[in-house]
Amino acid sequence: MWYRVCGLTLISDTPLPELPLAIESDLRMEPDVRVRWGERREGRTSPSRWFMSLTLPTGEPWLSCAKEASGYRLRFSELADFFVDFEGREIVCEAGPETPPATLRHLLLDQVLPLVLNLHGRQALHATAVLTPHGVCAFTGPAGAGKSTLAASFLLGGYPVLSDDCLVLEEDRQTILATPAYPGLRLWDDTLEALGEDLRLSLPVAHYTSKQRVFARDHPGDFPMDPRPVARIYCLERRTEMEGADGSHNPIIEDLTHRDGFMELITSTFRLDVTDRTMLVRQFHFLERVVSQVPIRRLRVPNTFSSLPAVRETVLADLNHR
């Protein structure tokens, strides 16, 4: 089946219910990415050129990346291997029957594809983005900073979500544009308990997490497909209880210098092959142009669900006074 994701057309031999279907005009062209699914082969050899390894907060191995003769191998410990050719045009998943299909789809969409975008010459941030009347605003920050939770607040306020965790940026005539990824947000149980009365549950994310993919109950099919101008990028930071001890629980927006904004984006950028010097130079120059054209600001928010409406209104007021 044919799908649209992060500005790319993708064809998969297994259904991907999380993604919007490709439009008719997409079907007349060669797909950008082909995905094939198969079983993990017994007795597979381990690559000798591992160049990147990521671990979980517990210290357990999570993702290892290696170069092979014709591409990259991305190994998710005990779950699956994904082989990606050097141009990012073919992805082959190899997994055993013990890994549930929902988990494999999550690994593809939320772990592998953000890295593959880089092979297509596209730049992607680890960011969540929403569409407002003033333009797109994106939220970066470390895992657990509350990017998806804040986006859910905007969604309940009637503002479409363009991406959850992976935001593709492009440049057109000195304007930075945000390319929509795919519908839905991944939220924890406590967020669903606080906000879930107006959200529609969809598929589970993966068997190893309690997160759920959610959509707005009203007009779940209203998902923008075209790139939109980026108005702001906010670096999200949670305020501590001590900082709010003076009775002030309001969100705070602070300007960042170009240098600080650039460093924030560098730490939030997806990249697959960290040994590819040409890619790194291209990425650095692009981020320099982003910082020069889009205001980057620090958004410090109280660590409470009750503060979400105030945070949303503060952001909208800031966008309105560009």
C-alpha positions as CSV (number, residue, x, y, z in Angstrom):
1,M,0.0,0.0,0.0
2,W,1.1,3.6,-0.7
3,Y,1.4,6.2,2.1
4,R,2.5,9.8,2.7
5,V,4.9,10.5,5.6
6,C,7.2,13.4,6.3
7,G,7.0,14.7,2.8
8,L,7.9,11.3,1.3
9,T,5.9,8.6,-0.5
10,L,6.3,5.2,1.0
11,I,5.1,1.8,-0.2
12,S,4.9,-1.1,2.2
13,D,3.9,-4.8,1.7
14,T,2.3,-4.7,5.1
15,P,-0.4,-2.2,6.1
16,L,0.6,0.9,8.2
17,P,-2.6,2.1,9.7
18,E,-0.9,5.0,11.4
19,L,-0.2,6.8,8.1
20,P,-2.4,8.7,5.7
21,L,-2.8,7.2,2.3
22,A,-0.9,8.7,-0.6
23,I,-2.9,10.9,-2.9
24,E,-3.6,9.9,-6.5
25,S,-0.9,12.1,-8.0
26,D,1.7,10.3,-5.8
27,L,0.9,7.0,-7.4
28,R,2.1,8.1,-10.8
29,M,5.7,8.5,-9.6
30,E,8.3,6.2,-8.2
31,P,8.0,5.9,-4.4
32,D,10.7,7.6,-2.3
33,V,10.9,4.6,0.1
34,R,10.0,0.9,-0.3
35,V,9.5,-1.1,2.9
36,R,9.7,-4.9,3.0
37,W,9.0,-7.1,6.0
38,G,10.5,-10.5,6.7
39,E,11.5,-12.9,9.4
40,R,14.9,-12.7,11.1
41,R,17.3,-15.2,9.6
42,E,18.9,-17.7,12.0
43,G,22.7,-17.7,12.2
44,R,23.1,-14.2,10.9
45,T,26.5,-12.7,11.2
46,S,27.1,-9.6,13.2
47,P,28.6,-6.6,11.3
48,S,32.1,-5.6,12.2
49,R,31.8,-1.9,11.5
50,W,29.4,-0.6,14.3
51,F,29.8,3.1,14.4
52,M,27.0,4.2,16.8
53,S,25.4,2.6,19.9
54,L,22.6,4.1,22.0
55,T,21.5,2.8,25.4
56,L,18.3,3.2,27.5
57,P,18.4,5.3,30.7
58,T,18.8,2.0,32.6
59,G,22.0,1.3,30.7
60,E,20.6,-1.5,28.6
61,P,21.5,-1.5,24.8
62,W,18.8,0.0,22.6
63,L,20.1,0.8,19.1
64,S,23.3,-0.1,17.3
65,C,24.1,1.1,13.8
66,A,26.6,-0.5,11.4
67,K,27.8,0.0,7.8
68,E,27.6,-3.0,5.5
69,A,28.6,-3.5,1.9
70,S,25.4,-1.9,0.5
71,G,23.9,0.1,3.3
72,Y,23.3,0.4,7.0
73,R,22.0,-2.0,9.6
74,L,20.0,-0.7,12.5
75,R,19.7,-3.2,15.3
76,F,17.2,-2.8,18.1
77,S,18.3,-5.2,20.8
78,E,16.2,-8.3,21.0
79,L,13.5,-6.7,18.8
80,A,14.4,-6.3,15.1
81,D,17.0,-5.4,12.5
82,F,16.3,-2.8,9.8
83,F,18.5,-2.8,6.8
84,V,18.6,0.6,4.9
85,D,20.4,1.1,1.6
86,F,22.8,4.0,1.3
87,E,20.3,6.2,-0.5
88,G,17.5,5.5,2.0
89,R,15.2,4.1,-0.7
90,E,14.7,0.6,0.6
91,I,14.1,-0.5,4.2
92,V,14.0,-4.2,5.0
93,C,12.8,-5.2,8.5
94,E,13.9,-8.6,9.9
95,A,12.2,-9.7,13.1
96,G,11.2,-12.8,15.0
97,P,7.6,-13.7,15.7
98,E,8.0,-12.6,19.3
99,T,8.0,-8.9,18.3
100,P,4.4,-7.6,17.9
101,P,3.5,-5.9,14.6
102,A,2.6,-2.7,16.4
103,T,6.1,-2.5,17.9
104,L,7.7,-3.1,14.5
105,R,5.6,-0.3,13.0
106,H,6.6,2.0,15.8
107,L,10.3,1.3,15.3
108,L,9.9,2.0,11.6
109,L,7.9,5.2,11.9
110,D,9.4,6.8,15.0
111,Q,12.9,5.4,15.1
112,V,14.1,4.4,11.7
113,L,12.4,6.9,9.3
114,P,13.6,10.0,11.1
115,L,17.2,8.8,10.5
116,V,16.5,7.7,6.9
117,L,15.2,11.2,6.1
118,N,18.8,12.4,6.4
119,L,19.8,10.1,3.5
120,H,17.3,11.9,1.3
121,G,19.0,15.2,2.0
122,R,16.2,16.3,4.3
123,Q,16.8,17.8,7.8
124,A,14.7,16.7,10.7
125,L,14.5,17.9,14.3
126,H,13.5,15.9,17.3
127,A,10.5,18.3,17.8
128,T,6.8,18.4,18.0
129,A,4.9,21.0,16.0
130,V,1.4,22.5,15.8
131,L,-0.2,24.8,13.3
132,T,-1.6,28.1,14.5
133,P,-3.1,31.1,12.6
134,H,0.3,32.8,13.0
135,G,2.3,30.0,11.5
136,V,3.9,26.7,12.7
137,C,5.4,26.6,16.2
138,A,7.7,23.8,17.1
139,F,8.7,22.5,20.5
140,T,12.1,20.9,21.1
141,G,13.5,19.5,24.3
142,P,14.8,16.3,25.9
143,A,12.6,13.2,26.3
144,G,10.1,13.8,29.1
145,A,10.1,17.6,28.7
146,G,6.4,17.5,27.8
147,K,6.5,18.3,24.0
148,S,3.7,15.9,23.1
149,T,1.6,16.8,26.2
150,L,1.7,20.5,25.2
151,A,0.9,19.6,21.6
152,A,-2.1,17.7,22.9
153,S,-3.3,20.8,24.7
154,F,-3.1,22.7,21.4
155,L,-4.9,19.9,19.6
156,L,-7.8,20.1,22.1
157,G,-7.8,23.9,21.5
158,G,-8.4,23.3,17.8
159,Y,-4.9,23.6,16.5
160,P,-3.7,20.7,14.3
161,V,-0.6,18.8,15.2
162,L,1.9,18.5,12.3
163,S,4.4,16.2,13.9
164,D,5.2,14.3,17.1
165,D,8.9,14.0,17.8
166,C,10.1,14.3,14.2
167,L,9.8,17.6,12.3
168,V,11.1,17.9,8.8
169,L,12.3,21.4,7.8
170,E,13.0,22.7,4.4
171,E,13.9,26.1,2.9
172,D,12.0,27.9,0.1
173,R,13.0,31.4,-0.9
174,Q,14.5,32.2,2.4
175,T,11.5,30.9,4.3
176,I,11.8,27.9,6.6
177,L,8.9,25.5,6.1
178,A,7.6,22.6,8.3
179,T,6.6,19.5,6.5
180,P,3.8,17.5,8.2
181,A,4.8,14.1,9.4
182,Y,1.7,12.0,10.1
183,P,-1.4,12.3,12.4
184,G,-1.5,11.4,16.0
185,L,0.4,11.9,19.3
186,R,2.0,9.4,21.6
187,L,0.9,10.1,25.2
188,W,1.5,8.5,28.6
189,D,-1.3,7.3,30.8
190,D,-1.2,10.2,33.2
191,T,-1.6,12.7,30.2
192,L,-4.5,10.7,28.9
193,E,-6.1,10.7,32.3
194,A,-5.7,14.5,32.6
195,L,-6.8,15.3,29.0
196,G,-8.2,12.2,27.5
197,E,-11.9,12.9,27.7
198,D,-11.7,14.7,24.4
199,L,-9.2,12.4,22.7
200,R,-9.9,9.4,20.6
201,L,-7.6,6.4,21.4
202,S,-6.1,4.6,18.5
203,L,-3.5,1.9,18.3
204,P,-1.0,1.0,21.1
205,V,2.5,2.3,20.4
206,A,4.5,-0.8,21.3
207,H,4.4,-3.7,23.7
208,Y,7.1,-2.3,25.9
209,T,5.4,1.0,26.7
210,S,2.1,2.1,28.0
211,K,1.9,5.1,25.6
212,Q,-1.0,5.3,23.2
213,R,-1.5,7.0,19.9
214,V,-4.3,9.5,20.1
215,F,-6.3,11.8,17.8
216,A,-8.9,14.5,18.4
217,R,-12.4,13.1,18.6
218,D,-13.7,15.7,16.2
219,H,-12.5,15.7,12.6
220,P,-9.7,13.1,13.0
221,G,-9.1,13.2,9.2
222,D,-8.2,16.9,9.2
223,F,-4.5,16.6,8.8
224,P,-2.5,19.3,6.8
225,M,-0.5,17.7,4.0
226,D,1.4,20.8,2.6
227,P,4.5,22.5,4.1
228,R,3.7,25.6,6.2
229,P,6.0,28.5,7.3
230,V,7.7,28.2,10.7
231,A,7.1,31.1,13.0
232,R,8.9,30.1,16.2
233,I,10.9,27.2,17.7
234,Y,10.5,26.9,21.4
235,C,13.1,25.0,23.5
236,L,10.9,23.5,26.2
237,E,12.1,23.3,29.8
238,R,10.1,22.3,32.9
239,R,10.3,24.7,35.9
240,T,11.0,23.1,39.2
241,E,8.8,23.4,42.3
242,M,11.5,25.5,43.9
243,E,11.4,28.0,41.1
244,G,7.6,28.4,41.6
245,A,7.9,28.7,45.4
246,D,7.4,32.5,45.2
247,G,3.8,31.9,44.0
248,S,4.5,32.5,40.4
249,H,3.4,29.6,38.3
250,N,3.2,31.3,34.9
251,P,5.1,30.1,31.9
252,I,8.2,32.2,31.0
253,I,9.5,32.9,27.5
254,E,13.1,34.0,27.1
255,D,15.0,35.1,24.0
256,L,18.1,33.0,23.0
257,T,21.1,34.3,21.2
258,H,21.8,32.9,17.7
259,R,24.7,30.9,19.2
260,D,22.5,29.3,21.9
261,G,19.7,28.7,19.5
262,F,22.1,27.0,17.1
263,M,23.4,24.7,19.9
264,E,19.8,23.8,20.9
265,L,19.0,22.8,17.3
266,I,22.3,20.8,16.9
267,T,21.4,18.7,19.9
268,S,17.9,18.1,18.6
269,T,18.8,17.0,15.0
270,F,18.4,13.5,13.6
271,R,21.4,12.1,11.8
272,L,22.2,8.5,10.8
273,D,25.8,8.4,9.7
274,V,27.8,10.6,12.0
275,T,30.9,9.7,10.0
276,D,29.6,11.4,6.9
277,R,31.4,14.7,6.8
278,T,29.6,16.1,3.8
279,M,26.2,15.5,5.5
280,L,27.4,17.2,8.7
281,V,28.6,20.3,6.8
282,R,25.3,20.5,4.9
283,Q,23.3,20.1,8.1
284,F,25.4,22.8,10.0
285,H,24.9,25.3,7.2
286,F,21.1,24.6,7.0
287,L,20.7,25.1,10.8
288,E,22.6,28.4,10.5
289,R,20.0,29.6,8.1
290,V,17.2,28.3,10.3
291,V,18.5,30.3,13.3
292,S,18.9,33.4,11.2
293,Q,15.3,33.2,9.9
294,V,13.3,31.7,12.7
295,P,13.3,33.1,16.3
296,I,14.5,30.4,18.8
297,R,13.2,31.0,22.3
298,R,13.3,29.2,25.7
299,L,9.9,28.2,27.0
300,R,9.9,27.4,30.7
301,V,6.7,25.8,31.8
302,P,5.3,24.7,35.2
303,N,5.3,21.0,35.8
304,T,1.6,20.6,36.1
305,F,-1.2,19.6,33.7
306,S,-3.4,22.5,35.1
307,S,-0.9,25.0,33.6
308,L,-1.3,23.8,30.0
309,P,-4.1,26.3,29.0
310,A,-1.9,29.2,30.3
311,V,1.1,27.9,28.4
312,R,-0.9,27.6,25.2
313,E,-2.2,31.2,25.6
314,T,1.3,32.5,26.4
315,V,2.7,30.9,23.2
316,L,-0.2,32.2,21.1
317,A,0.3,35.7,22.5
318,D,4.0,35.5,21.7
319,L,3.3,34.4,18.2
320,N,0.8,37.2,17.7
321,H,3.4,39.8,18.7
322,R,6.1,38.9,16.2
